[in-house]
Amino acid sequence: MSERHGFWLHHIRNSKSSINGFFYLPECDCSVCGTTMRMEKPVCPNCKAVMDQEVPEEIREEIKKYTEERNQGAMNDSEFMRIIKSSLQDDTPWK
């Protein structure tokens, strides 16, 4: 069995006091299995993926795009997270 590697995708909360319009929350989702954790861990307790990767550039671009839309009031935080998660589905086994 090969070792899997991934990254944590943090949840967000709107904030007018933040420069980019939101704060990252401690809750995060595993990029490999989609499990939500209360805080980052070195290894996902659910799928045992080693969390040593950076968020890929294409996902950072998606986050930037949707952040701009969210800051303009086009969507709320939960919709934002749903869209970002769906952008990962092509590359991960999330269902």
C-alpha positions in Angstrom: 0.0 0.0 0.0 1.5 3.3 -1.0 1.6 6.3 1.3 -0.8 9.1 0.4 -0.1 12.8 0.7 -2.4 15.8 0.9 -3.1 19.2 2.4 -5.6 20.8 4.7 -8.2 23.2 3.2 -9.3 25.6 6.0 -12.8 26.9 6.4 -13.3 30.7 6.4 -15.4 33.3 8.1 -16.2 36.8 6.7 -14.6 39.7 8.4 -14.6 43.3 7.5 -11.6 43.9 9.7 -9.5 41.5 7.6 -7.5 42.8 4.6 -8.8 40.0 2.3 -12.3 40.0 3.8 -12.1 36.8 5.7 -10.3 34.8 8.4 -9.2 31.2 8.2 -10.8 29.1 10.9 -9.2 26.2 12.7 -11.6 23.7 11.0 -10.2 22.2 7.9 -10.9 19.5 5.3 -8.5 16.8 4.2 -7.7 17.1 0.5 -7.6 13.3 0.1 -10.8 12.0 1.8 -12.7 15.3 2.6 -13.0 14.6 6.3 -13.4 17.8 8.4 -11.2 18.1 11.4 -11.3 20.7 14.2 -7.6 21.6 13.6 -4.7 20.5 11.4 -2.8 17.3 12.2 0.4 16.0 10.6 -1.6 12.9 9.4 -5.3 12.7 8.6 -6.8 10.5 11.3 -9.4 9.2 8.8 -7.4 8.2 5.7 -3.9 8.3 7.1 -2.6 10.7 4.4 0.5 12.6 5.3 -0.4 16.3 5.2 2.8 17.7 3.8 1.7 19.3 0.5 1.0 22.9 -0.3 -2.4 23.9 -1.7 -1.9 23.7 -5.5 -1.7 26.9 -7.5 -4.9 26.2 -9.5 -6.8 25.8 -6.2 -5.3 29.0 -4.9 -6.5 30.7 -8.1 -10.0 29.3 -7.6 -10.0 30.5 -4.0 -8.9 34.0 -5.1 -11.6 34.1 -7.8 -14.4 33.1 -5.5 -13.1 35.3 -2.7 -13.6 38.3 -4.9 -17.1 37.2 -5.7 -17.9 36.5 -2.0 -16.5 39.9 -1.0 -18.9 41.5 -3.4 -21.8 39.7 -1.6 -22.3 37.2 -4.4 -22.2 34.2 -2.0 -21.9 33.3 1.7 -19.2 31.3 3.4 -20.8 27.9 3.2 -21.5 28.3 -0.5 -17.8 29.4 -0.9 -16.6 26.2 0.8 -18.9 24.1 -1.3 -17.5 25.6 -4.5 -13.9 25.2 -3.4 -14.5 21.6 -2.3 -16.1 20.8 -5.7 -13.1 22.2 -7.5 -11.0 19.6 -5.6 -13.3 16.7 -6.7 -11.6 16.2 -10.0 -8.3 15.5 -8.3 -9.4 13.7 -5.1 -11.7 10.8 -4.2 -14.3 13.0 -2.4 -17.8 12.0 -3.0 
